[in-house]
Amino acid sequence: MEHAEHGASHRRRRGAPRATAEAARAHIEAHCTEHVRIADLAAAAGVSVCHLVRQFTRYVGVPPHAYLIRRRLEHALRLLREGASPCTVAYLAGFADQAHFTRQFRRAFGAPPGEYQRDALHAPG
């Protein structure tokens, strides 16, 4: 009987893409500046890694790693506007190094972080 109950519970979780995605998203939000492993996200959601990626992508619109990078970049924007150096921002936002941060930032916003910061800090108003 215990096996049957576990199977029913597993089916409920597998059938709930929103709950799966929200559990993983909450974990990313709480730990976005840390090293986040896909296995940790799957464990937080109570599903397999493959199922997590499918459900997260279906519900959120991007895979978990892309969402994590987006959250880190949003955090980085705030830090840059507050005047933190790009090197410091790379570390505080959870990027492996400044080069990785710069590549991701340029890909997302079309300019390197230092240029963005200069423009943001010297913009009128």
N, C-alpha and C positions, 0 to 999 in steps of 0.2 A: 504494500500500500504506500509506503514511503516513496518508492520509486515513481509511482503513478502521480503522487502529489508534486514531486519535483518536476515531472514532465509537464504537468498542467501549469505550474509556475513559469517554467521555461517558455512554454507556448504563449503565455500572456505577455511576457517581456518581449518575445520575438515579434509579437503582433502590435506592439506599441511604439512606432517609430518616434513619436513625439517624446515619450517618456525616456527612451533610449538617448535621443539627441539632447534633451534637456539635462539629463544626468551628466553626460560627457561635457556639455557646454558649461555647466556649473563648475565642473572640475577644472576646465580650462580657465574660466574666469578667476577662480580662487588661486590658481597656480601658474598663470601665464608668464611670469618672469622667471620661473624655475624650469628645470629640465623635465618636460612632460613626455612620458612614454605612452605610445598607443596602447600598450598592455594595461597601463594604469587607467586610461580612459575606459577601456573595455570592462575592467574590473569595477570601476565606479558605476558603470551602466548595467552591469550584471549580464553581459553578453559576450560573444566571441569577438575577436578583433575584426574579422571579415564582416560579421553582421553589423558591428558598430559603424564601420566605414560606410557600408551601404545605407544604413538608416540615417546616419548623420548627414551624409551627402544629400540624400533624398529630402530630408526635413529642412536642413539649414541652407543647402544650395552649394556648398563647397565642402571638400573633405576636411577632416579634423585638423590636419597639419596646416592647411591654408587658413583656416579660421584662427588657429593659434598664432600664426605669423601676423595676421590682420590685427589681432588684439595687441600683440607686442608693438606693432607699428603705431597703433592708436595711443598706447602708453608713451611711446617715444616722442610723438608729436607734442604731447602735453609737457614732457620734460624739456624738449627743445625750446618751446615757447616760454618756459620758466627760466631759461638761460643756462641750463646744464650743457657742458661740452659734449660734442658728438661721441667722443671716446667714453665718457661717463655714461651717456645715454645707452650706448651699445651694451654695456655691462648691466645697468639697472633694468633695461627692458628684456634681458634674458637672451640676447644673441651670443653666439659662440665667440665672436670677435668683432672688431670694428669693420673689417672688410666685409664680413657676412651682413652686418647691419647696413652698411652703405649700399651693397648690391640690392638687398631687399627694399630699402628705402627708395633708391633710384627707380627700381622697377615699378614700385607702387605710385610714386609721386612725380617722377620725371626729373628729379634734381637730387643732388647729394644732400645729406642732412645739414652740412655747414651752410650751404647756399640757402636752403629753406629757412634755417634759423636766422641768417642775416636779413633775409626779406621779411620774415615774421616780426623780428624785433625792431626793424626800422620802418615798418609800414606806418603810415599816418593814421592816427585815430585810435 
